[in-house]
Amino acid sequence: MARNMSTAAKRTIAVVIALIVVLVCAGAWYVSDYYRADATALAAVADEDGASDGVVVQQLSDKAIAFVPDQPSAGFIFYPGAKVQPEAYAPLMTQLAERDILCILVKPLFNLAILDVNIADGLTAQFPDVETWAIGGHSMGGVAASDYAANHEGAFESVVFLASYPTADLTGFDGTTLSLAGTNDLVLNRTNYEKAGDLLPSASTSIDIDGGNHAYFGNYGEQAGDGQATITREEQQSQAADAIAALTSSALKP
């Protein structure tokens, strides 16, 4: 009987170990399977001297990159979309910096901002001369960014959603929000996007980018399940940058 019990226990242990190995391997595959930044995006990150556009790129840490204009009028902390290499958003950050917005692109754990919501801690303090700050993100990154804003009352004047929406209640947020989405976006859940309007404050603006899709807010190629854009990636990002710049300008502290 003892021998049978021992054999059964060994089999149980073997099964548990096998399950752990499978889970670890599955997790490793999941976090390593992500959208990579294209050559244009990587070049924008590498342009540290700002020779081509007047924007200086600063590696603040291994978890944050800043795009700094000569005279920033406001700051913007940006959370990337889930399973997207953060550097893919460097062209959009550069466009915003060219509009005098200092941008900080965060690099969350495993490229999943929802696992690293507090990654923005301490970032605004590194630029004490910038008084007006916005926070936002793309897709799941927008969810994480809005969660952070909801838990840091008074830290931000604006929250920006790119093909995204909040899950936290922002109705009491003492600021403005901006929601941008491409009309050809087939990744964004439009039903949830519309319902989430009930979680936004009264000072909220929603803009559809005609012909835009989900992936073109970043430079990481095409996204599975997305619609075909009828405008260029550069045009979608330019329209987004214009809208965000207008929002932050209206929120400037006197």
N, C-alpha and C positions, 0 to 999 in steps of 0.2 A: 504493500500500500504506500509506504514511504517512497519507494522507487517511482511509483506512478505519479505521486504528488510532485516529486522533483522534476520529472520529465515534463509534466504539465506546466510547472513554473518556468522551466527553461523555454518552453514554446511561447509562453506569454511574453517573456522578456524579449525573445527574438522578434516577435510580432511588433512589440512596442518600439524596439530599436529600428526595425524596418520602416515603421510609420514615421518616426522622427527623421530618418534619412530622406524619405520621400518628401516630407514637408520642407525640410531644409533645402533640398534640391529645387523644389517647386518655387520656394521663395527666392532663391538665388536667381533662377531663370526669370522670374517675374520682374525683379528690380533691375536686371541687366537688359531686359527687353524694352528699350525706350526709343523715342524719336531723337535723332541726332541733329545738332545744328549744322546748317550748310556752310559752304565756304565763305559766303558773304557775311554771315553772322560771326564766324570765327575771325574774319579779318577786322570786323568792327570792334571786337573785344581786344584784338592785338594792337589797335591804333592808340597806343598809350600817350603819344606825344600830341595827338589832336591836330596833326599837320593838315589833314584833309578837310576837316569840318569845324575846327575850333573847339572841339569837345575833348577833354582830357579824361582818359579811362584810368581809374584807380582801383587796384585790388585791395579792398579794405581788409579782407581776411579770406580764408579758404571757403567762406560761406556768403560772401557779398562782394559785388562789383559796383563801383560808382561811375556814373557818366556825368562829368562836371562841366557845365558851361562857364564862360568867363564871369558872368554876373547873374547868378541864379536868382530868380524871382520867387521860386517855390521849390518844394521837394516832393518826391514821389517814390514810395517804396513799392516794388512790384514783385508779386509771387507768380512763378511760372505755372503752366498747366501740368497736370499729372503725367508723369512718365515722358516728359519732354526735357531735353538738355537745356538748362537755363540760358546758356549762351545764345540759344536760338532767338531770343528776344532782344539781342543787342541792337539790331537795326532800328527797332521801334524805340528803344531807349535813346539811341542816338538822335532820332528825329525829335523826340521830346526835348532832349538837351539842347538841340539847335533852336528850340523855341524857349530857351532860358529856364527850363525845368531840370533841376538836379535829380537824377534818377538813381536809385539803388536797386539793383537786381539781386535778389537773394537766391541762394543755391541750397535748397532744402535736402534733408536726408532722403536718400534713395530716389531723388527727383519726385518726391511726393510731399507737397506742401502741407497736406492735411495731417501728416505725421510730424510736422515741424512748425506748427502754427506760431510759436513764440520766437521764431528766427529773427524777427524784426527788433527784438529787445536791444536797446542801446544804440541803434543806428542813427536816429535823429540827433542824438547828443554829439555825434562826431562832426556835425555841421551846425554849430551853435548860431551862426549868422543867418541861417535859413529859419524863418519864423512860421511859415505856412506849409503844412504838410498834407499830402494825400496818400492814400494806400489803396492798392487794388491788385487785380490779377486776372489771369486768363483761365477760363473753364474752372476746374477744381481749385486752381490757385486763387480765384476770386472768392470762393467759399471760405478758404482759409484766411484770406486777408480780411474779409468782413467779420469773421469770428474774432480776429485779433482786435479790430477796431471796436467791436461791441464790448470787449473786455478792457479797453483802455480809453475810457471816456475822457474827452477833451484833448486827446493826443493828435487828432486829425480833423481837418476841416472838410475833407471829401473822401468818399469811397468810390472806386471805379471798378466796374464789372465788364470784362471783355468776354462775350459769349458765356456769361455766368450769371449767378444770382445768389442771394444770401440764404442760409438756413437759420441763421441767428436773427432775432427780432431787432431791427434797426429803427423801429418807429419812433423811438425816443432819441435817436442820434441827432445831435445838435449841429448839423452840417448838411451838406448836399451829397447826392449820389448821382452817378452817371452809369447807364447801362448801354453798351454798344453790342450789336449783333449783326452779322451778315445775313442778308435775305436768302442766300443759298446755303446756309448752314444746316446740315442734316444731322450733326452730332448733338447739338444743343436740344434739350428736351423743351420744346416750346410751351407745352402745357405747364410744366413746373416753372418755367421762366415767367409766364404770365401770372401764375398764382403767387409767386414770390413778391409780386408788387405789393401785396398786403403787408409785407415785412419791411417795406422801405419807408423812410420819412416823407413828409409832405413835399420837401424840397428835393424832388427827384426828377431826373430827365432820362428818357429812353430814346435812343436813336438807332434806326436801322441803316446799315451801310448797304446800299443797293448793289447787288452783284457780288458781295463779299461772302466768304464762307468761314468755317471754323478755324482752319489751319493758318490762314493768311495773316493772322495777327502776329505770327512768328515765322521764323525761317527754318523749318524742319521738314520740308517736303510736303507731300500730300498725306492726309490722315484717313485711315480706314473708315468707311461709312460716311464720309463727308460729301457734300454737294460740290459740283464744279463751279468755281468762281468765274465770273465774267468780267472781272476787273483784275488788274495785276496785284501782286503781293505788295508792291511799293505803294500803289494807290490806296489800298485798304489801310495800310499802316499810316499813310499821310493823313487820311480822313480821321483815323482814330487819334493821331497826335494833335490835330487841329481841335478836335472836340475836347480832349483832355486838357490842352493848354487853355482853352476858353473857360473850362470849369475851374481850373486852379487860379486863373486870373481873377475870376469873379469872387473867389474865396480868400483873396489876399487880405491879410490883417492890416488894418489902418496904421 
